[in-house]
Amino acid sequence: MKRKVIVAVILIVVICASFLLALSISPLKKLEGRIMNNTKKPVVLIVVDSLMNEPLQKVIKEGDAPALAYLMNNGQLHQEMISSYPTMSVTIDSTLLTGTYPNQHKVPGLIWFKEDENRIISYGSGISEIWNNGIKNVALDSVVHLNDSHLSKEVKTLHEELANRNLSSASINGLLYRGSFQHRLNVPGLITMADLLPKDIHINGPTIFSLGTLAQYNPENNHHNFIWQRLGVNNQFTVNELKYLIRQKRLPSFTLAYLPDADASIHKNGPEHIKGIRKVDRSIQNILNSFPSWEAAIQEVTWIIMGDSGQSYVLDDKETSLIDLNQVLKNYTFWERKNPDAQLAIAVNERMAYIYAIDQQVELSEIVNVLKEDERIGFIAWKSGQTNYVVSPHSDGELEFSPEGKYVDDYSQSWRIAGDASILDLKLTKDQHIVYQDYPDALARLHGALHSQEGRVIIVDAKPSYEFIEKHSHDHAGGGAHGSLHKVDSVVPIIVTGASELPESNRLVDLKKWILQLLGDS
């Protein structure tokens, strides 16, 4: 019995450590015919997990980030690029690749409830959450369903758009990667024997697709052999793959590469932890050194270095910092695989959560009134038709908003607004202009999350320093967490070097259009 438990735990750790992406792909030499030429400078977008501006500036000031300093001094730094919502990796990546918010791309978060299947969708988080949702379910959702069916086919990814223009693209360690070229994935025997994934899987990806230990192009890339190397989902593996493409003269028109290592250290040690940024800089130095000189690197390639989300420090005292939704809503029953007929389902995305009223007899107003008693919650939101409602423990009023009204924001989005605008810290000017403050691009981002799925759904969003948990959650007390709409989680830096055109907007949702323009979109 103990041996079976150990094997099961090892499988869970392997799947978690590699974002459940244990798969393989045909080598690069079989893709040579797909590499398409482009007269424009290639664009390399490097996404640094949880890169934040203040720690970045501190490391540069101390002289410990020469590569980032060089790119910044020879390009431009925008300190406040606004992420997607919830500020969780899969939703952010979906927004980046599609140029839409979740109401269009339909990936609500890292964890969400799929009403038509009556189950929680998880793409990999804590071990207890994976166990509760079913290891096989999590594996299939992460490897197969996320890109194949959960990401809406009504929107096109950047990889698909480029393929339509006969331009090549690459994804290195990206969890979202849908493209126009079919790749055959060969699942390892251990995973097949455990009946977690089918033996053969075909996916649609970009021209060049690299993902962890079993999807490598560089034959000398050995940064993937062990679990503590997260099976290739690490900075050095990404660097080795990108260097190989550069040195082999196979850099495509667009490359999306992820440097994931900083996220774990910030989750553990808090947002001020800067060791991860020093490590990122060494990775970027390594990439730039693939060229004859750093000057040559910025002449030959357009470089975009950006974070995906910020993080809030979570108070060390768990009794104070952790908002236990099972306890707050203790008078209700909760969905688990062993209890699928419960009243509520809870999907915690660290500092935000979705609460689903499965039982039609449960009134949303009842749940909202209970949640309003907890002052650690920043706001509570729900929808009815196209109208969104927002309340807060810190206000006796209610905010209503919906698209297409007399108020206009900085992004030319118009909104109907009624009630207490202070709940989302909105400033409404006399000329009917919306100024966002603590919650950047709040209306579009919150509307996107509320309308990302059907059903009776409530969003709860925590104030800085607090985090939601439920029975199976992994918490980050004493460290850092993200997920919320608040600017502390939502604003990230972006460095652009080698491009004559810069983004018109400071929103991640608009980057896809800008990248297409850089590559010659008419």
C-alpha positions in Angstrom: 0.0 0.0 0.0 2.8 2.4 0.9 4.5 1.8 -2.4 1.3 2.7 -4.3 1.0 5.9 -2.3 4.6 6.8 -3.0 4.2 6.2 -6.7 1.0 8.3 -6.7 2.8 11.2 -4.9 5.7 11.1 -7.3 3.4 11.3 -10.3 1.6 14.3 -8.7 4.9 16.1 -8.1 6.1 15.3 -11.6 2.9 16.7 -13.1 2.8 19.8 -10.9 6.5 20.5 -11.4 6.2 20.5 -15.2 2.8 22.2 -15.3 1.5 18.7 -16.2 3.0 19.0 -19.6 4.8 15.7 -20.0 4.9 15.3 -23.7 7.2 15.1 -26.7 7.4 16.4 -30.2 9.1 15.8 -33.5 12.6 17.4 -33.7 13.4 20.7 -35.4 14.9 19.1 -38.5 11.5 17.8 -39.5 10.1 21.3 -39.4 12.6 22.9 -41.7 10.1 23.2 -44.5 7.8 25.2 -42.3 10.3 28.0 -41.6 9.1 31.0 -43.6 11.1 34.1 -44.4 10.3 37.6 -43.4 11.9 40.8 -44.4 11.0 42.5 -41.1 13.2 42.2 -38.0 12.2 39.2 -35.9 10.5 39.9 -32.6 11.4 38.0 -29.5 9.0 38.4 -26.5 10.4 37.2 -23.3 7.8 36.9 -20.5 9.4 36.9 -17.0 7.0 35.4 -14.5 6.1 37.9 -11.8 8.5 40.6 -12.9 7.7 43.9 -11.1 8.9 47.4 -11.6 10.2 48.4 -8.1 12.4 45.3 -7.6 13.6 45.6 -11.2 14.6 49.2 -10.7 16.4 48.3 -7.5 18.5 45.5 -9.1 19.4 47.8 -12.0 20.4 50.6 -9.7 22.6 48.3 -7.7 24.4 47.3 -11.0 23.3 43.6 -10.7 21.3 43.6 -14.0 23.6 44.7 -16.8 21.6 43.0 -19.6 18.3 44.5 -18.5 19.9 47.9 -18.0 21.5 47.7 -21.5 18.1 46.9 -23.1 16.4 49.6 -21.1 19.1 52.3 -21.9 18.9 51.4 -25.6 15.2 51.2 -25.7 12.2 52.3 -23.6 10.8 51.2 -20.3 7.1 51.4 -19.6 6.6 50.9 -15.9 2.8 50.2 -15.9 1.6 47.7 -18.4 -1.8 46.5 -17.3 -2.3 42.7 -17.2 -5.4 40.6 -17.7 -7.8 39.5 -15.0 -7.7 37.3 -13.0 -4.0 37.9 -12.8 -3.2 34.2 -13.3 -0.9 32.7 -15.9 -3.3 30.9 -18.2 -5.7 33.8 -18.4 -2.9 36.3 -18.9 -1.3 34.1 -21.6 -4.7 33.7 -23.3 -5.2 37.5 -23.4 -1.6 38.1 -24.7 -2.0 35.6 -27.5 -5.6 36.5 -28.6 -5.8 40.2 -27.8 -9.0 39.7 -25.9 -10.2 39.4 -22.3 -11.8 36.2 -20.9 -15.4 37.1 -22.1 -14.0 36.4 -25.6 -11.2 33.9 -25.1 -13.1 31.9 -22.5 -10.3 30.9 -20.2 -11.6 32.2 -16.8 -8.6 31.4 -14.6 -6.2 28.8 -13.4 -9.1 27.1 -11.6 -12.7 27.4 -12.6 -16.0 25.4 -12.6 -17.3 24.0 -15.9 -21.1 23.9 -15.4 -22.0 21.7 -18.3 -19.6 19.0 -17.0 -20.3 19.7 -13.3 -16.6 19.7 -12.4 -13.8 21.9 -11.4 -11.2 22.7 -14.1 -7.6 23.0 -12.8 -4.5 23.4 -14.9 -2.2 22.5 -12.0 -1.7 24.1 -8.6 -1.3 22.6 -5.2 -1.1 18.9 -4.7 -4.3 18.7 -2.6 -6.2 20.6 -5.3 -4.9 18.3 -8.0 -5.9 15.3 -5.9 -9.4 16.6 -5.3 -10.0 17.4 -8.9 -8.5 14.1 -10.1 -4.9 13.7 -11.4 -6.2 12.4 -14.8 -8.6 15.3 -15.2 -5.9 17.9 -14.4 -3.5 16.2 -16.8 -6.1 16.1 -19.7 -7.2 19.7 -19.0 -3.6 21.0 -19.1 -2.2 19.0 -21.9 -5.2 18.6 -24.2 -8.3 20.6 -23.4 -6.8 24.0 -22.5 -5.6 24.8 -26.0 -7.9 22.4 -27.9 -11.4 23.3 -26.5 -11.2 25.6 -23.5 -9.5 28.5 -25.5 -12.3 29.7 -27.7 -12.1 28.9 -31.4 -14.0 32.2 -32.0 -10.7 34.1 -31.5 -7.4 33.7 -33.3 -4.1 33.4 -31.5 -1.1 35.4 -32.6 0.5 32.2 -33.9 -2.6 31.5 -36.1 -2.6 35.1 -37.4 1.1 34.9 -38.3 0.6 31.6 -40.1 -2.2 33.2 -42.2 0.4 35.8 -43.2 3.0 33.1 -44.1 5.1 34.1 -41.1 6.7 31.6 -38.8 6.5 31.7 -35.0 7.8 29.8 -32.0 6.6 29.0 -28.4 9.2 28.0 -25.8 7.8 26.8 -22.5 4.5 28.6 -23.1 1.4 27.0 -21.6 -0.9 28.6 -24.2 0.4 27.9 -27.7 -2.4 27.1 -30.2 -1.3 27.5 -33.8 -1.8 26.2 -37.3 0.7 23.3 -37.4 -0.1 19.8 -36.2 2.4 18.2 -33.8 2.3 14.7 -32.6 2.9 14.4 -28.9 4.3 11.1 -27.5 3.4 10.7 -23.9 6.0 8.9 -21.7 5.4 5.3 -20.7 5.1 6.2 -17.0 2.2 8.6 -17.6 0.5 6.2 -20.0 0.9 3.3 -17.6 -0.8 5.4 -14.9 -3.7 6.0 -17.4 -3.3 9.8 -17.0 -3.0 10.6 -20.7 -3.4 8.7 -24.0 -0.3 7.3 -25.6 -0.6 9.5 -28.8 -1.9 13.0 -28.8 -2.0 15.5 -31.7 -2.1 19.2 -31.0 -2.1 22.4 -33.1 0.8 24.6 -32.3 3.1 27.3 -33.9 5.8 26.5 -36.5 8.3 25.7 -33.7 7.0 24.3 -30.5 9.2 23.6 -27.5 7.9 22.6 -24.1 9.9 21.1 -21.3 12.0 18.0 -21.2 10.3 16.1 -24.0 10.0 18.9 -26.5 13.5 20.1 -27.0 15.4 21.2 -30.1 18.8 21.8 -28.8 20.5 18.3 -28.6 22.8 19.6 -25.9 20.1 21.1 -23.7 20.3 18.9 -20.6 18.5 21.3 -18.2 15.5 19.0 -17.8 16.4 15.6 -16.5 15.3 16.0 -12.9 12.2 16.9 -11.0 14.0 19.7 -9.3 14.6 21.2 -12.7 10.8 21.1 -13.2 11.4 18.8 -16.2 12.6 21.6 -18.4 10.1 24.2 -17.4 12.9 26.5 -16.1 14.9 29.5 -17.2 18.0 27.7 -18.4 16.1 25.3 -20.6 14.3 28.2 -22.2 17.6 30.0 -22.7 19.2 26.9 -24.3 16.4 26.5 -26.7 16.4 30.1 -27.8 20.2 30.2 -28.1 20.0 27.2 -30.4 17.5 28.8 -32.7 19.7 32.0 -32.9 22.9 30.1 -33.6 21.3 27.8 -36.1 19.9 30.9 -37.9 16.3 29.5 -37.3 14.9 32.4 -35.3 11.3 32.8 -36.7 9.5 36.0 -37.3 8.0 35.9 -33.7 9.2 34.0 -30.7 7.4 33.8 -27.3 9.7 32.5 -24.6 9.0 32.1 -20.9 11.4 32.6 -18.0 9.4 31.1 -15.1 11.9 30.7 -12.2 11.3 34.0 -10.4 7.6 33.2 -9.7 8.3 30.5 -7.2 10.9 32.4 -5.2 8.6 35.5 -4.9 5.6 33.3 -3.9 7.8 32.0 -1.1 9.7 35.1 0.0 7.5 38.0 -1.1 7.4 40.7 -3.7 10.6 42.4 -2.5 12.7 39.3 -3.2 15.2 40.2 -6.0 17.3 37.1 -6.3 15.0 35.9 -9.1 15.6 39.1 -11.1 19.4 38.7 -10.9 18.9 35.2 -12.3 16.7 36.5 -15.1 19.4 39.0 -16.0 22.0 36.2 -16.3 19.6 34.4 -18.6 19.2 37.4 -20.8 23.0 38.0 -20.8 23.3 34.4 -22.0 20.9 35.0 -24.9 22.4 38.3 -26.0 25.9 36.6 -26.0 24.6 34.4 -28.8 25.2 37.4 -31.1 28.6 38.8 -32.1 27.8 41.7 -29.7 25.0 43.1 -27.7 24.8 45.9 -30.2 24.3 43.4 -33.0 21.6 41.7 -30.9 19.4 44.9 -30.8 20.2 45.7 -34.4 19.1 42.3 -35.7 16.1 41.6 -33.3 13.3 43.5 -31.6 13.4 42.6 -28.0 10.4 42.8 -25.7 10.9 41.9 -22.0 7.9 42.0 -19.8 6.3 40.7 -16.6 2.9 38.9 -16.6 1.6 39.9 -13.1 2.7 41.5 -9.9 2.3 40.0 -6.5 1.0 41.3 -3.2 2.8 40.4 0.1 0.5 38.1 2.1 0.6 38.6 5.9 2.5 36.0 7.8 -0.3 35.3 10.3 -2.5 32.8 8.6 -5.5 33.5 10.9 -5.4 37.1 9.6 -4.2 36.8 6.1 -6.1 33.8 4.8 -9.8 34.2 3.9 -11.2 30.7 4.2 -14.2 30.6 2.0 -15.4 27.2 3.4 -15.5 28.9 6.8 -17.0 32.2 5.6 -19.8 30.3 3.8 -20.0 27.5 6.4 -23.8 27.2 6.2 -23.5 25.9 2.6 -22.3 22.6 1.1 -19.4 22.6 -1.3 -18.6 20.7 -4.5 -16.1 17.9 -4.4 -15.8 14.8 -6.6 -17.3 12.8 -3.8 -20.1 15.5 -3.4 -21.0 16.7 -6.9 -24.6 17.7 -5.8 -23.5 20.5 -3.5 -24.9 24.0 -3.2 -21.7 25.9 -4.1 -18.5 25.3 -6.0 -15.4 27.4 -5.2 -12.5 28.0 -7.5 -9.8 29.9 -5.8 -7.3 31.8 -7.9 -5.1 33.0 -5.0 -6.3 36.6 -4.4 -9.5 36.2 -6.3 -12.1 33.5 -6.4 -15.1 32.4 -8.4 -18.1 31.2 -6.3 -20.7 29.3 -8.3 -24.3 28.9 -7.0 -25.0 25.4 -8.4 -28.2 24.9 -6.4 -30.9 27.0 -8.0 -32.5 27.4 -4.6 -29.6 29.4 -3.3 -30.0 33.1 -3.8 -27.0 35.1 -4.9 -28.0 37.9 -2.6 -27.7 35.5 0.4 -24.1 34.7 -0.5 -23.2 38.3 -1.2 -24.6 39.4 2.2 -22.5 36.9 4.0 -19.3 37.8 2.1 -19.8 41.5 2.8 -19.2 40.8 6.5 -15.5 40.1 5.8 -13.6 43.4 5.6 -10.5 41.7 4.1 -12.5 41.5 0.9 -12.0 44.4 -1.5 -15.2 43.8 -3.6 -17.8 41.3 -4.6 -19.2 41.2 -8.1 -21.9 39.4 -10.1 -23.9 39.8 -13.3 -27.4 39.7 -14.6 -27.6 39.9 -18.4 -25.1 42.4 -19.5 -25.3 44.4 -16.3 -22.6 44.0 -13.7 -23.1 44.6 -10.0 -20.3 45.4 -7.5 -20.5 45.8 -3.7 -17.9 46.1 -1.0 -17.7 45.5 2.8 -16.5 49.1 2.9 -19.5 50.7 1.3 -23.2 50.7 1.9 -23.9 51.4 -1.8 -23.8 49.4 -5.0 -22.1 50.0 -8.3 -23.8 49.0 -11.6 -22.0 49.1 -14.9 -22.4 47.8 -18.4 -20.8 48.4 -21.8 -21.9 51.3 -24.1 -22.8 54.3 -22.0 -22.0 58.0 -21.7 -18.8 57.6 -19.7 -15.6 57.0 -21.7 -12.2 55.8 -20.4 -8.6 56.2 -21.7 -9.0 53.2 -24.0 -12.0 54.6 -25.8 -14.3 52.2 -24.1 -17.8 53.6 -23.2 -19.7 52.5 -20.1 -23.0 53.0 -18.4 -22.2 53.7 -14.7 -24.7 54.1 -11.9 -24.3 54.0 -8.1 -21.1 54.2 -5.9 -18.1 54.5 -8.2 -15.8 54.6 -5.3 -16.2 50.8 -4.8 -13.8 50.3 -7.8 -12.0 53.5 -7.0 -13.3 55.2 -10.2 -13.0 58.9 -10.6 -15.8 60.3 -12.8 -15.0 63.8 -14.2 -17.5 66.5 -15.1 -16.8 65.8 -18.8 -17.9 62.2 -18.3 -14.4 60.7 -18.4 -13.4 57.7 -16.3 -10.1 57.8 -14.4 -8.9 54.4 -13.1 -6.9 54.4 -9.8 -6.4 51.4 -7.6 -8.0 49.1 -10.2 -6.5 49.8 -13.7 -8.8 49.2 -16.6 -11.2 47.9 -14.0 -14.5 47.9 -16.0 -13.2 46.0 -19.0 -11.2 43.5 -17.0 -13.9 42.8 -14.5 -16.6 42.6 -17.2 -14.3 40.1 -19.0 -14.1 37.8 -16.0 -17.8 38.0 -15.1 -18.8 37.1 -18.7 -16.1 34.4 -19.3 -18.6 31.7 -18.5 -22.2 30.9 -18.1 -24.1 30.3 -14.8 -24.6 32.1 -11.6 -21.2 33.2 -10.7 -19.9 35.6 -8.0 -16.4 37.0 -8.0 -14.6 37.9 -4.8 -11.4 40.0 -4.8 -9.1 40.4 -1.8 -7.5 43.6 -0.5 -3.7 43.6 -0.7 -2.0 41.4 2.0 -4.9 38.9 2.0 -5.5 35.6 0.1 -8.4 33.3 -0.4 -8.3 29.6 0.4 -10.7 26.7 0.5 -10.3 23.2 1.9 -7.7 22.1 -0.7 -5.8 25.3 -1.4 -2.1 25.9 -1.1 -1.5 29.2 0.6 1.3 31.8 0.4 1.2 33.3 3.9 4.4 35.2 4.6 5.2 35.3 0.9 3.6 36.7 -2.3 0.4 36.0 -4.2 -1.5 37.4 -7.2 -4.8 37.0 -8.9 -6.6 40.2 -7.9 -7.8 43.2 -9.9 -5.8 45.6 -7.7 -2.9 47.4 -9.2 -0.4 45.7 -7.0 -1.1 42.4 -8.9 -2.0 44.0 -12.2 0.8 46.4 -13.2 4.0 45.1 -14.7 7.0 46.6 -16.5 7.8 46.2 -20.2 11.1 47.0 -21.9 11.1 47.5 -25.7 14.4 47.6 -27.6 15.0 47.7 -31.3 11.6 48.8 -32.4 10.8 52.2 -33.9 7.1 51.8 -33.1 5.9 51.5 -29.5 2.5 50.3 -28.2 -0.2 52.9 -28.3 -1.7 51.5 -25.2 -0.3 50.4 -21.8 -2.5 47.2 -21.8 -1.3 43.7 -22.4 -4.6 43.0 -24.3 -3.4 45.4 -27.0 0.0 43.9 -27.6 -1.1 41.3 -30.2 -2.2 44.1 -32.6 1.1 46.0 -32.0 3.3 42.9 -32.6 1.4 42.2 -35.9 2.2 45.8 -36.9 5.9 45.4 -36.1 5.9 42.3 -38.4 4.3 44.1 -41.2 0.5 43.8 -40.7 -1.2 46.1 -43.2 
